[in-house]
Amino acid sequence: MYFIEKMNIDKIEELLDYQEYSDKDKPIFIEMLKGAFKRFKDAGNSRLYKKAGECKGCNNGCKGFAFIGDNDGSHIELVMEKTNDRVKDIYYCNIFSYLAESPGPRIQLDTNEMPF
């Protein structure tokens, strides 16, 4: 979570085991997350802060975090599953509940901006 708040994609890539995240191979997931960070930075955000919440959709009750930009309030909601203190999966949540004051635009993990 710390490196997501700092938008440090290199450390995130280093710390995550090689596997699938968000039903994508790790390299594709990293590129998707890099694209999300680019959209945050393009909107003038220099860091993200987290608000705890939970999924109210297909994985109802799973805990996660909304990561909110420090400049414009843009946000992304991520559910993180872990096993034995290791991240098992990270995925975007469409129906996420948390307490926040007037969030800005929602940023999603997607492959639309990837170069392939």
C-alpha positions as CSV (number, residue, x, y, z in Angstrom):
1,M,0.0,0.0,0.0
2,Y,2.8,2.4,0.8
3,F,4.3,2.1,-2.7
4,I,0.8,2.6,-4.3
5,E,0.4,5.8,-2.2
6,K,3.8,6.9,-3.6
7,M,2.9,5.7,-7.1
8,N,6.3,3.8,-7.2
9,I,5.7,1.3,-9.9
10,D,9.3,0.0,-9.7
11,K,9.0,-1.1,-6.1
12,I,5.6,-2.5,-6.6
13,E,6.9,-4.7,-9.5
14,E,9.9,-5.7,-7.3
15,L,7.7,-6.7,-4.4
16,L,5.0,-8.6,-6.2
17,D,5.5,-12.3,-6.9
18,Y,5.3,-13.4,-10.5
19,Q,1.7,-14.5,-11.1
20,E,-1.6,-13.1,-12.2
21,Y,-3.2,-10.0,-10.8
22,S,-6.6,-8.8,-11.9
23,D,-6.7,-11.9,-14.1
24,K,-3.7,-10.6,-16.1
25,D,-0.1,-11.8,-16.1
26,K,2.0,-9.7,-13.8
27,P,3.7,-7.7,-16.6
28,I,0.4,-6.6,-18.1
29,F,-1.0,-5.8,-14.6
30,I,2.1,-3.6,-13.9
31,E,1.5,-1.7,-17.2
32,M,-2.2,-1.2,-16.3
33,L,-1.2,0.2,-12.9
34,K,1.5,2.3,-14.5
35,G,-1.2,3.8,-16.8
36,A,-3.4,4.5,-13.8
37,F,-0.5,6.3,-12.1
38,K,0.1,8.3,-15.3
39,R,-3.5,9.5,-15.2
40,F,-3.2,10.5,-11.6
41,K,0.1,12.4,-12.3
42,D,-1.4,14.0,-15.4
43,A,-4.1,15.5,-13.2
44,G,-1.5,17.1,-11.0
45,N,-1.4,14.5,-8.2
46,S,1.9,13.9,-6.6
47,R,0.8,11.2,-4.2
48,L,-2.2,9.1,-3.2
49,Y,-3.7,8.6,0.2
50,K,-5.7,5.6,1.2
51,K,-9.2,5.2,2.7
52,A,-10.2,1.7,3.9
53,G,-13.4,0.2,2.6
54,E,-14.9,-3.0,1.2
55,C,-16.3,-4.5,-1.9
56,K,-20.1,-4.4,-2.1
57,G,-20.2,-6.2,-5.5
58,C,-19.1,-9.6,-6.7
59,N,-16.7,-10.1,-3.8
60,N,-19.0,-8.7,-1.2
61,G,-17.2,-8.0,2.1
62,C,-13.6,-8.2,0.8
63,K,-11.5,-5.5,2.3
64,G,-9.6,-3.0,0.2
65,F,-8.7,0.6,-0.2
66,A,-9.7,3.7,-2.2
67,F,-6.5,5.5,-3.2
68,I,-7.3,9.2,-3.7
69,G,-5.2,11.8,-5.4
70,D,-3.9,14.7,-3.3
71,N,-4.7,17.3,-5.9
72,D,-8.0,16.6,-7.6
73,G,-9.6,13.8,-5.6
74,S,-9.4,11.3,-8.5
75,H,-9.5,7.8,-7.1
76,I,-9.1,4.1,-7.7
77,E,-10.6,1.4,-5.6
78,L,-8.5,-1.7,-5.2
79,V,-9.2,-4.9,-3.3
80,M,-6.1,-6.7,-2.1
81,E,-6.1,-10.3,-1.0
82,K,-3.2,-11.7,0.9
83,T,-2.0,-15.1,2.2
84,N,0.9,-15.5,4.6
85,D,1.8,-11.8,4.5
86,R,2.2,-12.0,0.7
87,V,-0.1,-10.3,-1.8
88,K,-2.2,-13.0,-3.5
89,D,-4.2,-10.7,-5.8
90,I,-5.0,-7.1,-6.5
91,Y,-8.0,-6.1,-8.5
92,Y,-10.2,-3.1,-9.3
93,C,-13.6,-2.9,-7.7
94,N,-16.6,-1.2,-9.4
95,I,-18.8,-1.3,-6.3
96,F,-16.7,-0.1,-3.4
97,S,-17.9,1.4,-0.2
98,Y,-15.8,3.9,1.9
99,L,-16.2,7.2,3.6
100,A,-14.8,10.1,1.5
101,E,-15.6,13.7,0.9
102,S,-16.6,14.5,-2.7
103,P,-14.3,12.2,-4.6
104,G,-13.1,13.4,-8.0
105,P,-13.0,11.3,-11.2
106,R,-12.7,7.5,-11.0
107,I,-9.6,6.0,-12.5
108,Q,-9.8,2.4,-13.6
109,L,-7.3,-0.3,-14.4
110,D,-7.6,-1.0,-18.1
111,T,-5.6,-2.0,-21.2
112,N,-6.9,0.8,-23.4
113,E,-3.7,2.8,-23.2
114,M,-1.2,-0.1,-23.5
115,P,1.1,-0.1,-26.6
116,F,-0.1,-3.5,-28.1
